[in-house]
């Protein structure tokens, strides 16, 4: 077993460590470059008159049952009713 450890030179280990670090460095910045390209392509696909398109207004709350806030409120109220029913 000691022959195995003796046969591995410190330069061999150092070469592998540097190789792994270089691969990680290239992979990280390759991923960042790919994400930048995707964002650029998405921006180019947007219509030029995006500012003139009507955006949904969040000033006035929706009273429709599909509103997520209303659903959360109804769910919380049901939970309180259920707890009160268990206490009785």
N, C-alpha and C positions, 0 to 999 in steps of 0.2 A: 504494500500500500504506500509506503514511503517513496518507492520508486516512481509511482504515478505522480505524486506531488512534486518530486524533484524534476520530473521530465517537463512539467509545465513551467515555462519560464515567465518571469515577470513581464517581459516585453510582449509575450503572446497574450497575456491577460490584458495588458494595457491596450494592445491593438483592438481586441474585441470590445473593450469598454468604449474606446473612442469611436469604433464603428457603430455601436448601438446609439451613442449620443448623437452622432452625425445623422443617423437615420431618423431619430426622433425629432431633431431640429428641422430636417427637410420635410418630414411628415406634418409637423405642426404648421409650418409656414405654407406648405402646400394646401392644407385645409383652410387656412385663413385666406389664401388667394382664391380658392374655389368659392368660398362664401362671398367674397367681394365681387366675383364675376356673376354670381347668382343675383345679388342685389342690383348690380348694374343692368343685367338683363331684365329684371323685373321693372326697374325704373324706365327703361326704354320702351317696354310694352305698355306703360300707362298712356292713356290718351292725353294729347296736348292740352285739351280744355278741361282738365280734371277739376280746376278751380271753379268752373262754371256749373259743374254738376251739383245737384242738390244733396247736401249732407243731412243725415237725420239729426233732428234737434233733441238734445238731452235736457233742455231747460224744463219742459213740462213733462211730468211723469205720465206714463201710459196707464190707463186703467184696464187694459185688456188682460184676460187671464193668461196670456202667453208671456207677459212681462216677468222676467226672472225674479225681480224684487218682490212682486206680488206673490209669486209661488213660494218664496222663502218665508214671507210673512204668514201665509196660510198654513205652511208646514209647521211653523213655530207655534201658531195658535192651536193646531191640532195636537201637537205634542203636549202643550199645557193642559188641554182638555183631557187627554189620555191620562196624564199624571193625576189630575184631580179625580178622575173616575176610579183610579186604583186606590186612592186614599179612602174613598167612601166604602 
